[in-house]
Amino acid sequence: MLRRPLVPFVVLALTAAACGGSDDEAGDTTEAAATTETTAPATTAPATTVPETTAPATSETTAPATTVSETTVPETSPASTAPPTTEPATPFIPVADGPYEVGVQTITLDDDPERPLTVDVWYPLDAGFDAAAASPMQYTLLPGVFYESPGAFAAAPDAISTDGPFPLVVYSHGSGGLRYIHSAYTEALASHGFVVAAPDHTGNTAIDRIAGAGDDPAVISFNRPNDVTRVIDAMTDPSNPSAGPVATHVDGEQVVVTGHSFGGFTTIAMVTGFTNELGEFAADDRVDAIVPLAPAVSANAFSDETLATIDVPMMIVVGADDVTTPVDPNVTRLWDNASASSPAYRVELVAGEHQSFTDICAYQDAVGSLPDVPAVVTETIDAYAVEGCSDGDMDPARVAELLDTYVLAFLDEVLAGGPTVLEATGNPPDDVVFDAR
């Protein structure tokens, strides 16, 4: 079975505002009514609105009862002296550490001069790679403003493992986020033998927000899936001038898309297509499976009929206490309508929140120990951290353990013919609500 790396949540420097998927995910461009629990300080740029993806603050966010069938003890007759027997429960099996060190490279895709894309690419490193002599990857927001990865190294593509070709995973960040906003997750996937590529969605990043810039919601919604298609084009083309050295080691027949919040919208749009006043994005038939995380699933962006066209394997992972893109209606609509997706899994993390699927808690811990941090940065991080780092929220290390275990088991099943997710992971633990079909 695929194995998970040990990725500690350690941050060594500043990342800045809007660290990851925002609480204002778009997915429709015709309305501007959004309800959110937390908002960025007034000094940040206006948020992209999300029509019909959020629930009122009074909406129910507790986890529904698990849908996994319970093992029951067969009844015995009163005269029977034999004790009832059942098969012993299989305990939950967290995925083990990954076998590869991870390299990271930042590239620029300039096939569209008017919209160049900055992309981080993570990949497995060769067994002979000298980690002791290598420099940890520094994820840089601005000159001198960065954080240092605890589990990945800045490495040239010639250090990539020759064990490939490796499946490709494309990660899409949330609104007002960054390509490396969940590097613990992208690094974990790479350490298990995946090439992972994540673009900054230009016009919808943390930098755009800090600068008071950002594109119109209609432009953002249309650009996002097109960005992912451009990344797939580049990462499966060995002749590409930027991605080619890594693309040589990519299996173009195994492509997965995953993303958080508005990135969840992007993930779904890759297999359903998306249309608005700017044009039509056709579904990309190279995508073999999708993993939306706390997805924004607006009824205006995706009709029930559109969701019913999803016919690739799918795993949805969400926090049961998410108030930005609540389980109902976002996940329930997706799950109920995408009945043609098989295998399909729904994983709800009890006490998980919207920002549980970013590294925001690690950023918050680190920023408090840094000198001379601008107040706007601290205030913005603290605002986002309410949804994931508050008392009673699922511990970030536990989120990482559960997320990595379930996603890696899913990818092993659908790409490598491995056991089903339940066979690989055992009975869901008490802090997971699990459904499968």
Residue, then its C-alpha position, 0 to 999 in steps of 0.5 A: m500500500l502507498r505510505r504517508p511521510l511524516v510531515p511535521f507542522v513546523v514553519l520557520a518564517l512568515t507566509a503573509a495574509a490569506c494563507g490558503g482557501s478563503d472564506d469567500e469562495a466563488g463558483d458563480t458569477t451572477e450573484a453577490a450574496a455570501t455569508t461567512e463566519t470570519t472576514a479578513p481585516a478591512t485593510t485587505a482587498p474585497a473578498t470574492t463573493v460566493p453565491e449559494t455556497t455557504a449556510p447561515a451561521t445558525s446552520e447545523t454543522t454537526a456530523p451526521a451519523t456514520t453510514v458505515s454498516e455496524t457489525t452486529v452480534p447474532e442473536t442466540s436462543p435462550a437455551s444456547t450456552a455458546p457465547p455469541t461470536t463476531e469477526p473482530a473489528t479491524p482497527f483503523i490503520p494510519v498510512a506509514d511514512g513515505p519512502y521518498e525524500v521530496g524535491v521542489q522546483t518553482i517554474t513559470l508557464d508562459d505559454d500565455p504571455e498575458r497570463p503567466l502561471t507560477v507553479d510549484v512542482w513536488y517530486p520524489l527524489d532519487a535514493g542517492f540524493d544527499a539530503a544532508a547537503a541540500s537546502p530546505m525549500q523556502y516558500t517565498l511570498l515576498p523577498g525576505v518573507f518566507y517559510e522553510s519546509p520541514g520536509a522538502f528540499a530545493a532540488a534540480p529535476d535531475a535529482i528526481s527518482t528514476d523509479g517512475p514514471f509517476p502519476l500526476v496530481v494537480y492541486s488548486h488552492g482556495s480563493g485568496g490562497l497560494r500554490y503552497i498553502h497546503s504543502a504538508y499535503t502536497e509534500a506527502l503525496a510526492s513522498h509516496g511517488f507522485v509528481v504534484a503541481a500547483p499553480d498560483h491562480t493569477g488574479n485570485t491569490a493572497i498577493d492579489r488580495i494584499a495588493g488590493a487587486g484581484d480579478d472579477p469573479a466571472v474571470i476568476s471562475f473561468n480562468r481556474p479550470n483553464d489554469v489546471t488544463r495548462v498545467i496538465d498540458a505542461m506537466t505531460d509534455p517532455s518538450n515543454p521548456s519549463a516543465g519538461p525535465v520533470a514531465t519526462h518522469v510523469d505518467g500522462e495516463q494517470v492524472v488526478v486533480t485535487g483542491h480546497s474550497f474554491g479549488g474544490f470548485t475547480t476540481i469538479a469543473m475539470v470533469t463537468g466542464f463550466t460555462n459562464e458569460l466569458g465562454e465555455f470550458a470543456a471537461d478535460d478527459r485526461v483527468d482520471a479521478i478527483v479529490p475535492l476538499a471542503p468544496a464550494v458547490s454552488a447551485n448556480a455554478f453546478s446544476d444537479e444535472t451537471l453534477a450527475t455527469i461526474d463519472v470518474p472516481m471521487m473522494i470528497v473530504v470535508g470538516a463536519d464543522d465547516v461553516t464556510t462551505p458547509v457539508d449541507p448543501n455543498v457536499t450533500r448536493l455533490w454526493d447525492n447527484a454524482s451517483a455515476s462516480s465509482p468508486a466514490y467516498r465521502v469522508e467527514l472529519v468530526a470537529g474539522e473546519h474549513q481551514s483544517f485543509t491548509d497549513i494556517c495553524a502552523y503559520q499562526d504558531a510561527v508568526g507569533s514568534l517572529p519580530d516586527v510582523p505587520a499587524v495586518v498580517t497577524e490579524t489576517i492569519d488570526a481571522y482565518a485561523v478561527e476556522g481550524c485552530s480554535d479550541g475544540d477543532m480537530d488537531p492539525a496533526r490528526v487532520a494530516e494523518l486522516l487526510d493522507t491515509y484516506v487520499l493515498a488509499f484512494l489513489d492506490e485503489v483507483l490508479a494502482g489496482g490496490p485494495t478498496v479504501l476500507e480494506a486498506t484503512g480498516n474500520p473508520p475511527d470515531d472522529v471520521v464519518f465515512d460513506a462509500r459506494 
